[in-house]
Amino acid sequence: MPIDESTAGKDSERILVTGGTGFLGAYIIKELVSRNYPVRAIRRTNKLPFFIPAAALARVEWVDGDILDTCSLEEAMEDVRAVVHAAAKVSFSPADREELYKTNIIGTANVVNAALERKIEKLIYVSSVAALGRSMNGATINEGSQWEKINLNTNYAKSKYHAEMEVWRGIGEGLSAVVVNPSTILGYGDWNNSSCAIFKNVYNQFPWYTNGINGFVDVEDIAKVVSGLLESSISGERFVLSGENWSFRQLFNAIADGFSKKHPSREATALMAAVAWRVERVKSFLTGAPSLLTRESARLARNITYFDSSKILQYLPGFRFTPLKQTIVQSCNAYLVQENQRS
């Protein structure tokens, strides 16, 4: 199904973005602004993403609010045609289970209810491939994959799965909506947060690697797909968004090459990973800093799962995923410029 270009750029086409100060939300805003959409975005902090051009952010109507605050949410949707719901809590720490469920499930239910109340024409929900479950035997995950209760399903995955149920419930009540399921997102952002931390760990020459296989996708590709879906009549569909399936070792080596750093040289076997996440938990307790390596993330890093994104290429025939090598080179160059400016 081709994109309907006739709707792009109209002043009456105001788009609301939740999670606009986050990694992905910020890039979605950048893409929408580049297409001349009037954009309104909800924020909980005055700190704007430094990795997005200031000129793009200046064109956004920022409103203070929270997806857990139903009043502010409904006010933010006033005079809005469509909503991109990208706000979410991402964590693999057991301590964050309650917040994950509250933000991702209740927050999404609030967005759906407000969209129905305000008669929003279209909702794009940014979910995750985690909501589709994981494979125990290296199988391929696509839009038809069924959720199964297995040990590989993290609290984050469970929260996104149940959040999706709220969106499908909204569709059943008459809401026009689309669900997108990105794999691990790569790009230039704040490398102290989100999946951007992968780049920081490799830059600091973290010595461990795994041979687990996962899907990875360029952050700007997701933004382009979201914008394309907004400009289409597509509804009631889900789309897996994953550029390529790589092993973590291949990914770490490619990033290390981009930074001219050493390749990780120690394989994190099941035993070593078990030791490592326990050490990191103790360090987190002593320093108060969140640990990027937890029991859940260590287990996922050794898992082998492939993702199939052929469906989105059929529905948006003009779209193509950016090769991961290109994404990594461009991201590494941007991070190096950032570090050189700090030194």
C-alpha positions, 0 to 999 in steps of 0.5 A, a space after each residue: 500500500 503506497 503512502 498518500 503524499 497528499 496529506 503531508 505537511 498540512 497545517 491542520 495536521 497537528 501531530 502529538 508525540 509522547 516521549 518526545 525527549 527520549 531517544 526515539 521520540 526525538 528522532 520521530 519529532 525531527 522527521 515530522 518537522 522535516 515533513 512540515 508537520 506542526 508537532 506538539 510534544 509532551 515532556 516531563 523535563 525542560 531538558 531537551 535532547 542535545 542530539 537533535 538540531 536546536 532549529 528542529 526542536 524550536 518548531 515544536 510546541 512543548 507541553 508539560 504533562 505525563 501519560 499517567 496524568 489523564 487530565 494533562 493527556 486529554 488537554 494535550 490531544 486538543 486540536 490534534 489529528 494523530 498521536 505517536 505514542 513513544 513514551 515508555 519505561 525501558 529497564 531490565 532491573 527487577 527493582 523497576 517492575 512496578 514502574 514498568 507496568 505502571 508506565 507502559 501498561 496504564 500509561 498506554 491505556 490512558 493514551 488509548 482512552 484519551 484518543 478515543 475520547 478526543 476522536 483522534 484520527 490515528 494512533 501509532 504505538 511504538 511497541 517493541 519486538 520484546 512484546 512478540 516474545 523470544 525464541 528458545 531455538 533460534 527461530 524467526 520472529 515476525 508479525 504472526 508470532 504468538 506470545 509464549 510464557 517462557 523464561 526469556 520474557 523479561 518484565 519489560 517484555 511483559 509490560 509491552 505485551 500487555 500495553 499492546 493489548 490496550 491498543 488492540 482493545 482501542 482498535 476494537 472500540 473503533 480507534 484507527 491505530 498501527 503498532 510498530 515493533 522495533 528491535 534494538 535501536 542504534 544511532 547517535 544519542 545520549 550514550 548514558 541512556 537507552 541502547 546508546 549505552 552500547 556505543 559507550 561500553 565499546 568505546 570504553 573497551 568493555 572486554 566481553 562479548 557474546 555470540 547471541 544473535 539479535 535484530 538491530 535497526 537505525 533510529 532514523 529508519 523507525 522515524 521514517 516508517 512512523 511518518 510514512 504510516 501516518 501519511 497512509 490509510 493503514 490501520 489495524 496492522 503491526 510491523 516488525 522493524 529490524 534492519 539486520 540480524 547480527 551477533 552481538 560479537 559482530 556488532 561490538 567489533 563493528 563499533 570498535 572499528 568505528 572508534 579505532 578501539 580493540 575488539 572485545 576478546 573474552 566470551 561471556 559464557 553462561 557461567 561468566 555472565 552469571 558472575 558478571 551480572 552479580 558483580 554489577 549488581 553489587 557495584 550498583 548497590 554501592 554507587 547508586 548508579 543503575 546497572 546496564 548488566 542484569 540477570 535479564 539482559 545477560 540472558 538475552 545477550 546469549 539468546 539467538 533470535 532472528 527477526 523478519 521485517 519483510 511486511 513493512 517493505 510491502 506496505 511502504 514500498 518506497 522505504 528501505 532499511 539503512 545498512 547497519 554498517 552505515 548506521 554504525 560508522 555515522 554514529 561512531 563519527 558523531 560520538 567521536 565529535 562529541 567526545 573531542 568537544 568535551 576534551 
